Amino acid sequence: MSASRSSRLAVADAAPLFAALGDETRLKLVSRLCVEGPLSIARLSDGSDITRQAITKHLQALSDAGLVLGTRSGRERIWQLEPRRLEKARHCLEQISEQWDAAIERLRGFVERDP
């Protein structure tokens, strides 16, 4: 498989991650889980204007993208980050950054070339 095709597949695989993270509420939930560790929906909704039902919907979207994992603990569901998927998003951003850097270098070479 070519590097270009591999890169396109990696970006396509990461698209659901970025779609899930593109929502401000979901991004805030991920941030809280990063800082505070695993939390229940009750804890995630503390101090928020958002209902528990809405938070549950956002957590399900994050779960569908593989970014969080919910496990039962008695009557509660405890949510935690899935670090491998976040690592995949970070890796995808690094690839895009490298491609951007290479494009800038090609442009610089073209512009600075003697006529």
C-alpha positions in Angstrom: 0.0 0.0 0.0 1.4 3.4 -0.9 2.1 6.0 1.7 -0.5 8.3 0.2 -3.2 5.7 0.3 -2.2 4.7 3.9 -2.4 8.4 4.9 -5.9 8.8 3.3 -7.1 5.7 5.1 -5.7 7.0 8.4 -7.5 10.3 7.9 -10.8 8.6 6.9 -10.5 6.4 10.0 -9.9 9.5 12.2 -12.8 11.5 10.7 -15.4 10.2 13.2 -13.0 11.2 16.0 -12.8 14.8 14.8 -16.6 14.9 14.1 -17.2 13.9 17.7 -14.7 16.3 19.1 -16.1 19.1 16.9 -19.0 19.7 19.3 -18.1 22.2 22.1 -20.0 20.2 24.8 -18.4 16.9 23.8 -15.0 18.6 23.8 -15.6 19.9 27.3 -16.6 16.4 28.5 -13.4 15.0 27.1 -11.4 17.7 28.7 -13.0 17.0 32.1 -12.4 13.3 31.8 -8.7 14.1 30.9 -8.3 16.2 34.0 -10.5 14.5 36.5 -10.4 10.9 35.4 -13.4 8.5 35.3 -16.7 10.2 36.3 -20.3 9.4 36.5 -23.0 11.3 34.6 -24.1 12.9 37.9 -20.6 14.3 38.4 -20.2 15.4 34.8 -23.5 17.3 35.0 -22.6 19.1 38.3 -22.3 22.8 37.7 -23.6 22.5 34.1 -26.6 24.0 32.4 -26.9 20.7 30.4 -29.3 18.0 31.6 -28.1 14.5 32.4 -30.0 13.2 29.4 -28.2 15.6 27.1 -24.9 14.6 28.6 -25.7 11.0 28.2 -26.4 11.6 24.5 -23.1 13.4 24.1 -21.3 10.6 25.9 -22.9 8.1 23.6 -21.7 10.0 20.5 -18.1 10.0 22.0 -18.5 6.3 22.8 -19.6 5.6 19.2 -16.4 7.3 18.0 -14.4 5.2 20.4 -13.3 8.1 22.5 -14.9 7.1 25.8 -15.9 3.9 27.5 -18.8 3.6 29.9 -18.8 0.8 32.5 -21.5 0.0 35.1 -20.7 0.5 38.7 -23.8 -0.4 40.7 -26.6 1.8 39.5 -24.3 4.3 37.8 -22.3 4.3 34.6 -18.8 5.5 35.0 -17.2 7.2 31.9 -13.5 7.3 31.1 -11.4 8.2 28.2 -10.2 5.7 25.7 -6.6 6.9 25.3 -5.8 4.8 22.2 -8.4 6.7 20.1 -7.1 10.1 21.3 -3.6 8.9 20.4 -4.9 8.0 16.9 -6.3 11.6 16.6 -3.0 13.0 17.7 -1.1 10.9 15.2 -3.4 12.0 12.4 -2.8 15.6 13.2 0.9 15.0 13.2 0.7 13.5 9.7 -1.3 16.4 8.5 1.3 18.8 10.0 4.1 16.9 8.3 2.3 17.1 5.0 1.8 20.8 5.5 5.4 21.4 6.4 6.5 19.5 3.2 4.1 21.6 1.1 5.5 24.8 2.6 9.1 23.6 1.8 8.1 22.8 -1.8 6.6 26.3 -2.1 9.6 27.9 -0.6 11.9 26.1 -3.0 9.8 27.2 -5.9 9.6 30.8 -4.8 13.3 31.1 -4.0 14.5 29.4 -7.2 16.5 31.6 -9.5 14.8 32.5 -12.7 
